[in-house]
Amino acid sequence: QTKLTRVNNITAPMPSASPFVVARARKAFCIVRMEETGPTVDREEAAPHGGGVGEFRESSLALGAADTYEGETADAYAVAAQAAKLRRFATSAADDRAGSDGGSSDDGGVKPPDVASAASSLSSLGPEPTSDTPPLHDRPEPSYLLPPPASSLGVGAHAIAGINATDPRTSAAADINTDPAGVTSPAAAAWATADATGGGDEGFREVHAYPVEDTPDLPVAQVEEMKPWLRRREGKLAALAVGLLLAALAVILGVFLTMDPSEPVPVVEEMTSDAPTVSPTLDPRPLLTVVRERGSVRCGVEDTVATGAVQFGKFAADLCRSVAAAVLGDPNATQLVPVGKDRYQVLNDHGVDLLTGDAWTVEKAMREPTTGSAFIFGYPYYFAAVVYVGVPNYIRCAVSEKRYDDCGGLAICAVDSVELKDLMTSFFPKSFLQFDAFPVIEAALHNGTCNVLVSDVSQIYGSELQADLNNGTYVMSDFRLSLNRISMVTRTGNAGDQEWFDVVDGARYAMWRATQIGLGLDPAACQKTLEDPRRGSGPISFLDPVNCVGNYAEIFGRSLSTKILGTPKAYTQAIDAPNLGSLRCRDCENVLLSSPTLREIVDRGSLRCGIYMDQERNYTKTSLPVLVAETYCTAVAVAIFQGDPGAVNITHFTEIDASVFPDDFDVVAGVSGTISLDGPPNLSYDPEEPSPWWRATVYFLEDKYYLDGVEYNGIGKDLVLATKSDDEDDSLARLVLMVYIATVHAQRIGIGRSTSHEMPLFHLLGDGLSFMLKDVVALVGNYDEVLAESLRASDGQIEKGWNGVVQNFALTTRAPMLRCSLYGNCPPEVLGREVGPGIYMWDSSEFPDESE
């Protein structure tokens, strides 16, 4: 019932220690004085839960006053600010009372000098809390506030709801003892009597009021009643604006309503042009059919001039040529289309058939941020370390993440990519970072704008920075910050997209295995293919890329580097998975409901998993690869069935027909996910008989490779978890991949079964699977735990071998090097030099000529 009004023309001097507020309660004008004689205690600092009714009243008055004056003049705002101080009194006193009763507050509160007087001075706040009195936040708010009894007030005083006026010990009389005529006010007399009898209570601030009409000669402020909003200037302007808008709408409606419907509507004549369309028209046929009919493969490649990665651009171009050789029999039947940040939009719009290389992340594969689409990433063909390059002193600052003293001038320029932005902003504040294209940050390093550059080595190699590193102008960090897994990328979701991916990745794999078994560039065989009138039709030969472009080592040495690094007598870590990227998604649909395949599994109540036991390798139920497969089958069921490890049926079998996917299973483990080069029909791919298998992920690598009874050193056959190929629904395959990624990611960041709660939430497959990463690691642990437990339960015939996880943070090299250990054909040790225990480095350009 109390409203504060704007105060103008104050005619009496007001002591600075005694702020006043003029209030209008109904029709009676009062002077309200706030006396501050004790320590100030903030409500937010000392307020406990609960409190008396008086506290509620004071808070209501002060808050109402502040709301009334919002947006008014500076003087009025100051009045409201003073009124807001009313909230502090009851709070500090209630804290003190809580302390005296054995209660406590978070910050301890400020204790009064006299506990007894404190309790007395707070009598107006309501009854003392008892066991039958619930705390304030549990009580219903009062529908009305009763004023204190008139007998407790001074002569002529009136109770104002919300203001504590019942305790006559501190009041306005403390500073205003007489009016100008020398007459003591009734209230002042009452307070003076209380002080004289020892009723004063120091250390508190209280608020009291007395009616103005009882002391007519007391100088008061003149009060101006606030006008209604529409009568004020801002209200009039708003009303005028609304009126003009309504008038404009009336004119527009009048024009439309008066139009003659019989008048002809202008027709835009369609014009045709011989110029090509900006983006190609979507052809619904399988992409392999479209490419063969077109006669060329369109590859999206980064503009090597724009990025500076000239050598890596050549490497990517050779990969495109290898696909053309496989599909069309002609390595030169390619169109290299420069792409930048729009690369995924170009691919999605069918502007290109594939991207020759981009960093593989879960986010891009599941829901690429610029398009919202999913894409298929092949197995990485290059691991590009993310490193610091720059001035030596500042490289040390960046590595140690130091930003003060001699490192205060640290300025870091990084390539503008989603991955690097996420990475670098987790290391440094944004004020230390700049992001732009590689040529821009390279120039910034040279002109001193930045003293440290961050990029993956795929862009550094072949740029001017390579020469600066060689001559010592700049240095590179010894450790890599992260690892970008560069893969070829294709579309998904259209008819024939999985078939097209099989062809693209088959070309990559053929060149990789060719390095291991000793096949390489064969110009004579390539020429024979070029002269074949049937090339570009019929079955696809994966030997054509090797004959016409070369094996992986030949392409690497021709484009990137002739240097080779290896550990001839030891295994290296080869189990890998992409980085995560962002796993958030607000509108991703729940695949457990939207996917027909997953819906069928959920309705059935269990996952059917088959494990193939290769008899050529004498696998049994106690073989290490079989036990690892059992663990992953169970983990997939845990992801689908919300942590239930019993919702899986596992079947072991020893015979398989590669031409069909067995209908008895949802997932099959133990099969090889790659082609072999052991002669027809596995040497080729027949478009008339597309593969029914979709390899979701590799989970185990055999220690040696076997071909036609011959044993080769290096990585052996890769065992995969496979699903049935389906262009329209690949949700199960993506879920299986994420189960595997969860174990690898957990191992990289040091999370195990006991700390599985630290795994991130995962929303890219919908809210129904948001806890799947936590559930999987809680059951099976990280990859090392999976392998260790399987080893303990195995027959001991197979060792760990290559099955260690590739780490993101590790030592790096200052130049591109081919890792010969993976291929098992490192050069003789005498031709190289030992750079570490059991680690050798060679330069193929220094090898003696075999013809000599």
C-alpha positions in Angstrom: 0.0 0.0 0.0 3.0 2.3 0.0 4.2 4.3 -2.9 7.3 6.5 -3.2 7.0 9.7 -5.1 9.4 12.0 -6.9 10.9 14.7 -4.5 11.6 18.2 -5.6 12.6 21.5 -3.9 14.0 20.3 -0.6 14.0 23.4 1.6 15.5 22.1 4.9 19.1 21.1 5.4 19.4 17.3 5.9 22.4 15.8 7.8 24.5 13.5 5.6 24.4 10.8 8.3 20.6 10.8 8.3 19.1 10.0 4.9 15.4 10.6 4.4 12.7 9.2 2.2 9.4 10.9 1.6 6.5 8.4 1.3 2.8 8.6 0.7 0.8 6.0 2.5 -2.7 6.3 1.1 -3.4 10.0 1.7 -1.1 10.7 4.7 2.4 12.0 4.0 5.2 10.8 6.2 8.9 11.4 6.7 10.8 8.1 6.8 14.2 8.1 8.3 16.8 5.4 8.1 19.3 5.6 11.0 22.7 3.8 10.5 24.7 3.5 13.7 26.1 0.0 13.4 28.1 -2.1 11.1 26.8 -2.6 7.5 25.9 -6.2 6.7 25.0 -7.1 3.2 21.9 -9.2 2.7 23.6 -11.4 0.2 26.5 -12.0 2.5 24.8 -12.8 5.8 21.2 -13.8 5.0 20.2 -17.2 6.3 17.3 -19.2 5.2 14.1 -18.2 7.0 13.5 -15.1 9.0 10.6 -13.2 10.6 7.5 -11.6 9.1 9.0 -8.1 9.7 11.8 -9.0 7.3 9.3 -9.9 4.7 7.5 -6.6 5.2 10.7 -4.5 4.9 11.9 -6.3 1.8 8.5 -5.9 0.2 8.5 -2.1 0.8 12.1 -1.6 -0.4 11.6 -3.7 -3.5 8.4 -2.0 -4.4 10.0 1.4 -4.0 12.8 0.4 -6.3 10.4 -0.9 -8.9 8.3 2.3 -8.8 11.3 4.5 -9.5 12.9 2.5 -12.3 13.6 4.7 -15.3 12.9 8.0 -13.4 15.3 10.9 -12.9 18.6 10.6 -11.1 17.2 12.2 -7.9 14.4 9.8 -7.8 16.7 6.9 -8.5 18.8 8.0 -5.5 15.7 8.0 -3.3 14.9 4.4 -4.4 18.5 3.3 -3.7 18.2 4.6 -0.2 15.0 2.8 0.2 16.6 -0.4 -0.9 18.8 -0.2 2.2 15.8 -1.1 4.3 16.3 -4.8 3.3 19.6 -5.0 5.2 18.4 -4.3 8.6 16.2 -7.3 9.3 18.7 -9.6 7.6 21.7 -8.7 9.7 19.6 -8.9 12.9 18.2 -12.2 11.9 21.7 -13.5 11.3 22.7 -12.4 14.8 19.7 -14.1 16.3 20.5 -17.3 14.4 24.0 -17.1 15.9 22.6 -16.7 19.4 20.3 -19.7 19.0 23.1 -21.9 17.8 22.4 -21.4 14.2 24.9 -20.4 11.5 25.2 -18.7 8.2 27.5 -19.3 5.4 29.7 -16.3 6.1 29.3 -16.2 9.9 27.4 -12.9 10.1 28.2 -9.9 12.4 27.5 -10.5 16.1 25.9 -7.7 18.2 27.6 -6.5 21.4 24.5 -7.3 23.4 22.6 -10.5 22.6 19.7 -9.7 24.9 19.1 -6.2 23.4 19.4 -7.7 20.0 16.6 -10.1 20.7 14.5 -7.2 22.1 15.2 -4.9 19.2 13.9 -7.6 16.8 10.7 -8.2 18.6 8.8 -6.6 15.7 10.1 -9.1 13.2 7.7 -11.7 14.5 7.8 -14.5 17.0 11.0 -16.4 17.8 11.3 -19.5 15.7 10.4 -22.7 17.5 10.2 -26.3 16.6 6.6 -25.7 15.5 7.5 -22.7 13.4 8.6 -23.6 9.9 11.4 -21.5 8.2 10.4 -18.7 6.0 10.8 -20.5 2.6 8.4 -23.2 3.9 5.7 -20.8 5.1 2.8 -19.5 2.9 3.1 -15.9 2.0 0.6 -13.7 4.0 -2.3 -12.4 2.0 -2.3 -9.2 4.1 0.0 -7.5 6.6 -1.4 -6.4 9.9 -0.1 -3.2 11.4 1.4 -3.2 14.9 -0.9 -2.2 17.7 -1.3 1.5 18.2 -0.4 1.3 21.8 3.1 0.5 20.9 3.6 3.7 19.0 4.4 7.2 20.2 1.7 9.9 20.5 0.1 10.6 17.2 2.2 8.0 15.4 0.6 5.9 12.7 1.7 2.3 11.7 2.9 2.0 8.1 2.6 -1.6 6.8 6.1 -2.9 5.9 8.0 -0.5 8.2 9.2 -1.5 11.6 7.8 1.2 13.9 7.1 -0.7 17.1 10.5 -0.5 18.8 11.0 3.0 20.3 14.7 3.0 20.7 16.2 4.5 17.5 14.4 6.9 15.3 14.4 10.1 13.5 14.5 11.9 16.8 18.1 10.9 17.2 19.1 13.6 14.7 15.9 15.8 14.6 15.2 16.7 18.2 13.2 19.8 17.6 11.4 21.6 14.9 12.5 25.1 13.8 10.2 26.6 16.4 12.0 24.7 19.2 9.1 22.3 19.8 10.0 18.8 20.5 8.1 16.3 18.3 6.0 13.7 20.1 8.1 10.9 18.5 11.3 12.6 19.5 10.1 12.8 23.1 9.2 9.1 23.1 12.7 8.1 21.8 14.4 10.4 24.2 12.5 8.8 27.1 13.6 5.4 25.9 17.2 6.4 25.6 17.2 7.9 29.1 15.8 4.7 30.6 18.6 2.6 29.0 16.4 1.2 26.2 18.9 2.3 23.5 20.3 -0.5 21.3 23.5 0.5 19.6 24.9 -1.3 16.6 21.6 -1.5 14.7 19.8 0.4 11.9 16.1 0.8 12.3 13.4 2.7 10.4 10.6 4.7 12.0 8.0 7.2 10.8 5.7 9.8 12.2 2.9 11.8 10.6 3.7 15.2 9.1 0.4 16.6 10.1 1.3 16.1 13.8 4.2 18.5 13.5 3.0 21.2 11.0 6.0 23.4 11.4 8.6 20.8 10.5 10.2 21.6 7.1 9.5 18.8 4.6 10.2 18.2 1.0 7.6 19.2 -1.6 6.0 16.3 -3.3 5.0 16.1 -6.9 2.7 13.3 -7.8 3.8 11.2 -10.8 1.7 11.5 -14.0 0.3 8.4 -15.7 2.5 7.0 -18.4 0.4 8.1 -21.3 0.5 11.7 -20.0 4.3 11.8 -19.9 6.5 12.6 -22.9 7.6 9.1 -23.6 4.0 7.8 -23.5 2.9 10.4 -26.0 5.7 9.6 -28.4 4.9 5.9 -28.2 1.2 6.6 -28.9 2.1 8.8 -31.9 4.3 6.0 -33.4 1.6 3.4 -33.0 -0.9 5.7 -34.7 1.3 6.3 -37.7 1.9 2.6 -38.0 -1.8 1.9 -38.0 -2.4 4.5 -40.6 0.2 3.0 -42.9 -1.4 -0.4 -42.6 -4.8 1.0 -43.4 -3.4 2.5 -46.6 -1.8 -0.8 -47.7 -5.0 -2.7 -47.0 -7.0 -0.2 -49.0 -4.8 -0.6 -52.0 -5.2 -4.4 -52.0 -8.9 -4.3 -51.4 -9.5 -1.9 -54.3 -7.5 -3.9 -56.9 -9.5 -5.1 -59.9 -9.3 -8.9 -60.0 -10.1 -8.9 -63.7 -6.8 -7.2 -64.6 -4.2 -9.6 -66.0 -1.3 -10.6 -63.7 2.1 -10.1 -65.3 3.8 -13.4 -66.3 7.5 -13.8 -66.1 8.7 -15.6 -69.2 11.2 -18.3 -68.5 14.4 -17.7 -70.4 16.9 -20.5 -71.2 20.6 -20.1 -71.4 23.4 -22.1 -73.0 25.7 -21.3 -70.0 26.3 -24.1 -67.5 24.5 -24.0 -64.2 26.4 -22.9 -61.2 25.9 -26.2 -59.4 25.4 -29.5 -61.1 22.0 -31.0 -61.2 21.5 -33.9 -58.8 21.5 -37.2 -60.7 19.6 -39.9 -58.7 21.6 -42.8 -60.2 24.5 -44.4 -58.3 27.6 -42.2 -58.4 29.8 -44.8 -59.9 27.5 -45.0 -62.9 27.4 -41.2 -63.2 31.2 -40.9 -63.1 31.8 -43.5 -65.7 29.3 -41.9 -68.0 30.9 -38.5 -67.4 34.4 -39.9 -68.1 36.2 -38.0 -65.3 36.5 -37.9 -61.5 35.9 -34.5 -59.9 38.1 -34.2 -56.8 37.8 -31.4 -54.3 41.3 -30.3 -53.4 42.5 -27.4 -51.2 43.8 -24.6 -53.3 47.6 -25.2 -53.0 48.3 -21.6 -53.8 46.0 -20.4 -51.1 47.3 -22.8 -48.5 50.9 -22.9 -49.3 51.0 -26.7 -49.1 52.3 -27.2 -52.6 53.9 -30.6 -51.9 50.9 -31.9 -50.0 48.7 -30.7 -52.9 50.7 -32.9 -55.2 50.2 -35.8 -52.9 46.4 -35.3 -52.8 46.3 -34.9 -56.6 48.0 -38.3 -56.9 45.3 -39.8 -54.7 42.7 -38.4 -57.1 44.6 -39.9 -60.0 44.6 -43.3 -58.4 40.8 -43.2 -58.1 40.5 -42.3 -61.7 42.8 -45.1 -62.7 40.7 -47.6 -60.8 37.3 -46.3 -62.0 38.1 -45.2 -65.6 41.4 -47.0 -66.3 43.0 -43.5 -67.0 44.9 -41.7 -64.2 44.6 -38.4 -66.1 40.8 -38.5 -66.3 40.5 -36.1 -63.4 39.1 -32.6 -62.6 40.8 -30.9 -59.7 38.3 -28.5 -58.1 39.8 -26.0 -55.6 37.7 -25.9 -52.4 38.0 -23.9 -49.2 35.8 -23.6 -46.1 32.8 -24.4 -48.4 34.2 -27.9 -49.2 31.4 -29.8 -47.5 28.7 -27.7 -49.1 30.3 -28.3 -52.5 30.5 -32.1 -51.9 26.9 -32.1 -50.6 25.7 -30.3 -53.7 27.4 -32.9 -55.9 29.9 -30.2 -57.1 32.7 -32.8 -56.5 32.7 -36.6 -56.2 35.0 -36.7 -53.3 37.3 -34.6 -51.1 40.9 -35.7 -51.4 41.7 -34.9 -47.8 40.3 -33.4 -44.6 40.8 -34.0 -40.9 38.4 -36.8 -39.7 36.4 -36.0 -36.6 33.3 -37.6 -35.2 31.4 -34.3 -35.5 32.1 -34.1 -39.2 31.2 -37.7 -39.9 27.9 -37.6 -37.9 26.7 -34.0 -38.4 29.1 -31.7 -40.3 28.5 -28.2 -38.8 28.4 -26.2 -42.1 25.9 -28.5 -43.8 24.2 -30.5 -41.0 24.9 -33.6 -43.1 26.7 -36.8 -42.4 29.7 -37.9 -44.5 31.9 -41.1 -44.9 35.6 -40.8 -44.0 38.0 -43.4 -45.3 40.8 -44.8 -43.2 43.4 -42.0 -42.7 46.2 -42.0 -45.3 48.2 -39.4 -43.5 48.7 -38.4 -39.9 49.4 -34.7 -39.7 50.9 -33.5 -36.4 49.7 -30.1 -35.1 52.8 -28.2 -34.0 54.1 -24.8 -33.0 56.5 -23.1 -35.4 58.2 -19.7 -34.7 60.7 -17.8 -32.6 62.6 -20.1 -30.2 61.9 -18.1 -27.0 58.2 -17.8 -27.7 58.0 -21.5 -28.7 59.1 -22.3 -25.1 56.4 -19.9 -23.8 53.7 -21.6 -25.9 54.8 -25.1 -24.9 54.7 -24.2 -21.2 51.5 -22.1 -21.6 53.2 -19.2 -19.9 51.8 -15.7 -20.5 53.6 -13.4 -18.1 57.1 -11.9 -17.6 59.2 -12.6 -20.6 56.3 -14.3 -22.2 53.9 -11.4 -22.0 54.5 -10.6 -25.6 53.4 -14.0 -26.8 51.3 -13.7 -30.0 49.9 -16.9 -31.6 48.6 -17.2 -35.2 46.7 -20.4 -36.0 45.0 -21.8 -39.1 41.3 -20.9 -39.1 39.7 -24.3 -38.6 37.1 -25.7 -36.2 39.6 -28.2 -34.8 42.3 -25.6 -34.1 39.9 -23.0 -32.6 38.6 -25.6 -30.2 42.2 -26.8 -29.3 43.9 -23.4 -28.9 41.1 -21.7 -27.0 41.5 -24.5 -24.4 45.2 -23.5 -24.0 45.2 -19.7 -24.2 42.8 -16.7 -23.8 41.5 -15.3 -27.1 43.5 -12.1 -26.6 46.7 -14.1 -27.4 45.2 -15.7 -30.5 44.5 -14.9 -34.1 43.0 -17.2 -36.7 43.2 -16.9 -40.5 44.2 -18.8 -43.6 47.6 -20.3 -43.8 49.2 -17.7 -46.2 47.9 -14.9 -43.9 49.4 -16.3 -40.7 52.6 -17.3 -42.5 53.0 -13.6 -43.6 52.1 -12.5 -40.0 54.9 -14.6 -38.6 57.4 -13.2 -41.1 56.4 -9.6 -40.5 56.4 -9.9 -36.7 52.7 -9.6 -36.1 52.8 -13.1 -34.5 55.8 -14.9 -33.0 54.3 -18.4 -33.0 52.3 -20.1 -35.7 50.1 -23.2 -35.2 49.2 -25.5 -38.1 49.4 -29.2 -38.9 52.4 -30.2 -40.8 50.5 -31.0 -44.0 50.4 -27.2 -44.7 53.9 -26.4 -43.3 55.7 -28.9 -45.6 56.2 -27.4 -49.0 55.7 -23.8 -47.8 58.4 -21.2 -47.2 58.4 -22.2 -43.5 60.1 -25.5 -44.4 63.2 -23.6 -45.6 63.1 -21.4 -42.5 63.1 -24.5 -40.3 66.0 -26.0 -42.3 68.2 -22.9 -41.9 67.3 -22.3 -38.2 65.3 -19.1 -38.6 62.4 -20.7 -36.8 62.1 -23.8 -34.7 59.3 -26.4 -34.4 58.0 -27.7 -31.1 59.4 -31.2 -30.1 55.9 -32.4 -29.1 52.8 -32.3 -31.2 49.7 -30.7 -29.7 47.3 -33.0 -31.5 47.1 -35.2 -34.5 44.9 -34.6 -37.6 43.9 -37.8 -39.4 43.7 -36.8 -43.0 41.1 -39.0 -45.0 39.3 -39.0 -48.2 35.6 -38.0 -47.8 32.5 -39.0 -49.7 28.8 -38.4 -49.4 26.3 -40.7 -47.7 22.5 -41.2 -47.8 22.1 -41.5 -51.5 21.7 -44.6 -53.7 25.2 -46.0 -54.4 27.1 -43.8 -52.0 28.4 -46.8 -50.0 29.4 -48.5 -53.2 31.3 -45.4 -54.3 33.1 -45.2 -51.0 34.1 -48.9 -51.4 35.8 -48.0 -54.7 37.5 -44.9 -53.4 38.9 -46.5 -50.2 39.7 -49.7 -52.2 42.1 -47.7 -54.3 43.8 -46.3 -51.2 44.1 -49.7 -49.6 45.5 -51.3 -52.8 48.3 -48.8 -52.9 49.0 -49.3 -49.2 49.2 -53.1 -49.4 51.2 -52.9 -52.7 54.0 -51.2 -50.7 54.0 -54.1 -48.3 54.1 -56.9 -50.8 56.5 -55.2 -53.2 54.3 -54.1 -56.1 54.8 -50.6 -57.6 54.6 -48.3 -60.6 54.5 -50.3 -63.9 54.2 -48.0 -66.9 54.0 -50.9 -69.4 51.0 -52.5 -67.5 49.4 -49.0 -67.2 49.7 -48.5 -71.0 48.1 -51.8 -71.7 45.1 -50.7 -69.6 44.9 -47.4 -71.4 44.7 -49.2 -74.8 42.0 -51.6 -73.6 38.7 -50.6 -75.3 36.8 -51.9 -72.4 38.4 -49.7 -69.8 36.0 -47.6 -67.8 33.4 -50.3 -67.9 32.9 -53.7 -66.3 34.8 -54.8 -63.2 37.2 -52.4 -61.5 40.8 -53.5 -61.1 42.6 -52.2 -58.0 45.9 -53.0 -59.6 45.5 -50.2 -62.1 46.1 -47.5 -59.5 49.3 -49.2 -58.5 50.5 -49.7 -62.1 49.6 -46.2 -63.2 50.3 -44.0 -60.2 52.5 -46.1 -57.9 52.3 -47.6 -54.4 52.0 -45.5 -51.3 55.7 -45.2 -50.7 56.4 -44.1 -54.3 53.7 -41.3 -54.1 55.0 -40.2 -50.7 58.6 -39.9 -51.9 57.6 -38.2 -55.1 55.4 -35.5 -53.4 56.4 -35.1 -49.8 59.7 -36.5 -48.7 62.3 -39.2 -49.4 63.0 -39.6 -45.6 62.0 -42.9 -43.9 61.6 -43.7 -40.2 61.1 -47.0 -38.6 61.7 -49.5 -35.9 62.6 -52.7 -37.8 62.6 -55.0 -34.8 59.6 -53.7 -32.8 55.9 -53.1 -33.1 54.5 -49.6 -33.0 51.0 -48.4 -32.0 48.5 -48.7 -34.8 45.0 -48.7 -33.2 43.5 -45.4 -34.0 40.2 -43.4 -34.1 39.2 -39.9 -35.0 39.1 -36.9 -32.6 35.7 -36.1 -31.3 34.9 -32.5 -32.2 31.7 -31.2 -30.7 29.2 -33.9 -29.6 26.3 -31.4 -29.0 23.2 -31.4 -31.0 19.8 -29.8 -30.1 17.7 -31.3 -32.9 19.3 -34.6 -33.8 16.6 -37.3 -34.0 16.7 -40.3 -31.7 17.9 -43.1 -34.0 16.6 -45.7 -31.6 13.2 -44.6 -32.9 13.9 -43.3 -36.4 16.1 -46.1 -37.7 14.2 -49.2 -38.9 17.2 -51.4 -38.2 17.7 -50.2 -34.6 13.9 -50.1 -34.0 13.8 -53.8 -34.9 16.6 -54.6 -32.5 15.0 -52.6 -29.7 11.6 -54.3 -30.3 13.3 -57.7 -30.3 14.9 -57.0 -26.9 18.4 -58.2 -27.8 21.3 -57.7 -30.2 22.4 -60.7 -32.4 26.1 -60.7 -32.8 28.0 -63.3 -34.9 31.8 -63.9 -34.5 33.7 -65.5 -37.4 36.6 -67.6 -36.3 39.1 -67.9 -39.2 40.2 -71.5 -39.5 43.3 -70.6 -41.5 44.6 -68.9 -38.4 43.2 -71.6 -36.1 41.1 -69.2 -34.1 39.0 -70.7 -31.3 36.8 -69.2 -28.6 39.9 -68.6 -26.4 41.9 -66.8 -29.1 42.6 -63.1 -28.4 40.8 -61.6 -31.4 37.7 -63.7 -30.6 37.6 -62.5 -27.0 38.1 -58.9 -28.0 35.2 -59.3 -30.4 32.9 -60.7 -27.7 33.7 -57.6 -25.5 32.7 -55.2 -28.3 29.5 -57.2 -29.1 28.5 -56.8 -25.5 29.5 -53.1 -25.5 27.2 -52.4 -28.5 24.3 -54.0 -26.7 25.0 -51.9 -23.6 24.8 -48.7 -25.8 21.5 -49.7 -27.3 19.8 -51.1 -24.2 20.8 -48.3 -21.7 23.6 -50.2 -20.0 22.2 -53.7 -20.0 25.1 -56.2 -20.7 22.7 -59.1 -20.9 20.8 -57.9 -24.0 23.1 -59.7 -26.5 23.2 -63.1 -28.1 26.6 -64.1 -29.3 27.1 -66.9 -31.9 30.5 -68.3 -33.0 30.9 -69.7 -36.5 33.7 -70.9 -38.8 32.2 -70.8 -42.4 31.2 -67.6 -44.2 30.0 -66.6 -47.6 31.4 -63.2 -48.4 28.8 -62.6 -51.2 25.9 -62.3 -48.7 25.4 -60.8 -45.2 24.0 -63.4 -42.9 20.4 -62.6 -42.0 20.8 -64.3 -38.6 22.9 -61.4 -37.3 22.8 -57.6 -36.8 26.5 -57.3 -36.4 29.3 -59.7 -37.5 32.8 -59.5 -36.1 36.0 -61.2 -37.2 35.8 -60.6 -40.9 38.4 -58.6 -42.8 37.3 -55.2 -43.8 39.6 -54.8 -46.8 40.2 -56.4 -50.2 43.1 -58.7 -50.8 45.4 -58.9 -53.8 45.5 -62.6 -54.2 44.0 -62.8 -57.7 40.5 -62.9 -59.1 37.8 -62.3 -58.0 39.1 -60.4 -54.9 41.4 -58.4 -57.0 38.5 -56.5 -58.6 35.2 -55.0 -57.8 32.1 -55.8 -59.9 29.5 -52.9 -59.9 26.9 -55.5 -60.9 27.4 -57.3 -57.6 27.9 -54.6 -54.9 29.1 -55.7 -51.6 26.4 -56.4 -49.0 28.9 -55.7 -46.1 29.5 -52.4 -44.5 32.6 -52.3 -42.3 31.7 -50.1 -39.3 35.2 -50.1 -37.6 38.4 -52.0 -37.3 38.9 -53.3 -33.7 42.0 -55.6 -34.0 45.1 -55.9 -36.2 46.8 -59.2 -36.9 50.6 -59.2 -36.4 51.5 -60.3 -39.9 50.0 -60.3 -43.4 49.5 -63.5 -45.3 48.9 -63.7 -49.0 48.9 -67.0 -51.0 50.7 -68.8 -48.2 53.4 -66.2 -48.0 54.0 -64.3 -44.7 54.8 -60.6 -44.9 56.1 -58.4 -42.0 54.1 -55.4 -41.1 50.4 -54.9 -40.2 48.3 -57.9 -40.9 44.7 -58.3 -41.8 42.4 -55.9 -40.1 39.4 -57.5 -38.3 36.3 -55.4 -38.3 32.8 -55.1 -36.8 30.5 -55.2 -39.9 26.8 -54.5 -40.5 24.6 -55.0 -43.5 25.1 -52.4 -46.2 22.2 -50.0 -46.5 22.4 -46.6 -48.3 19.2 -45.4 -46.6 19.9 -46.5 -43.0 23.5 -46.6 -41.7 22.6 -45.8 -38.0 23.7 -49.1 -36.6 27.1 -48.9 -38.3 27.6 -45.4 -36.9 26.6 -46.6 -33.4 29.0 -49.5 -33.6 31.8 -47.1 -34.7 31.0 -44.8 -31.7 31.3 -47.8 -29.3 34.8 -48.5 -30.5 35.7 -44.7 -30.5 34.6 -44.5 -26.9 37.2 -47.0 -25.8 40.0 -45.5 -27.8 39.2 -41.9 -26.7 39.0 -43.0 -23.1 42.4 -44.6 -23.3 43.9 -41.4 -24.9 42.7 -39.1 -22.1 43.3 -41.5 -19.2 39.7 -42.5 -18.4 39.0 -46.1 -17.3 36.2 -48.2 -16.0 36.4 -46.6 -12.5 36.3 -43.0 -13.9 33.8 -43.6 -16.7 31.5 -40.8 -15.4 34.1 -38.4 -16.9 33.2 -39.4 -20.4 31.3 -36.7 -22.3 27.6 -36.9 -23.2 26.9 -37.7 -26.8 23.9 -36.2 -28.6 24.7 -36.7 -32.3 22.5 -39.8 -32.5 19.7 -38.3 -30.4 18.9 -38.1 -26.7 18.2 -41.8 -26.5 22.0 -42.5 -26.8 23.3 -39.5 -24.9 24.9 -41.7 -22.2 26.3 -44.4 -24.4 29.9 -43.3 -24.1 29.7 -43.4 -20.3 27.8 -46.7 -20.4 30.3 -48.4 -22.7 33.4 -47.4 -20.7 31.7 -48.2 -17.4 31.2 -51.8 -18.6 34.3 -52.6 -20.7 36.8 -49.8 -19.8 39.2 -48.2 -22.3 40.9 -50.0 -25.2 43.9 -51.1 -23.1 41.6 -52.5 -20.5 39.7 -54.4 -23.1 42.9 -55.9 -24.5 44.5 -56.7 -21.2 41.4 -58.5 -19.9 41.1 -60.5 -23.1 44.8 -61.4 -23.0 44.4 -62.8 -19.5 41.5 -64.9 -20.6 43.1 -66.1 -23.9 45.1 -69.1 -24.7 48.3 -67.1 -25.1 48.9 -67.9 -28.7 48.6 -64.3 -29.9 50.3 -61.3 -28.4 49.4 -57.6 -28.3 51.3 -56.8 -31.5 50.2 -53.6 -33.2 47.2 -53.2 -31.0 48.2 -50.1 -29.0 46.4 -46.8 -29.3 48.0 -43.9 -31.3 48.3 -41.0 -28.9 47.6 -37.4 -29.9 50.4 -35.9 -27.8 53.8 -37.3 -28.6 57.2 -36.5 -30.1 57.1 -35.3 -33.6 59.5 -35.1 -36.6 60.5 -31.8 -38.3 60.0 -33.2 -41.8 57.6 -35.7 -43.4 58.7 -39.2 -43.0 57.4 -42.5 -44.3 56.8 -45.0 -41.4 58.2 -48.1 -42.9 57.6 -50.3 -39.8 53.9 -50.5 -40.7 54.7 -51.9 -44.1 57.3 -54.3 -42.7 59.8 -53.5 -45.4 62.3 -51.0 -43.8 65.6 -50.6 -45.7 68.7 -52.4 -44.3 69.9 -50.8 -41.1 73.4 -50.2 -42.6 71.9 -47.7 -45.1 70.5 -45.6 -42.3 71.4 -44.1 -39.0 70.1 -44.9 -35.5 68.4 -41.8 -34.1 67.2 -43.6 -30.9 67.2 -47.0 -29.3 66.1 -49.3 -32.1 64.8 -46.3 -34.2 66.4 -45.8 -37.6 66.1 -43.1 -40.2 66.9 -43.4 -44.0 66.9 -41.1 -47.0 65.9 -43.0 -50.1 67.6 -40.4 -52.3 70.9 -41.5 -50.9 70.4 -45.2 -51.7 72.9 -46.7 -54.2 71.5 -47.3 -57.7 70.4 -50.9 -58.0 71.5 -51.0 -61.6 75.0 -50.4 -60.5 
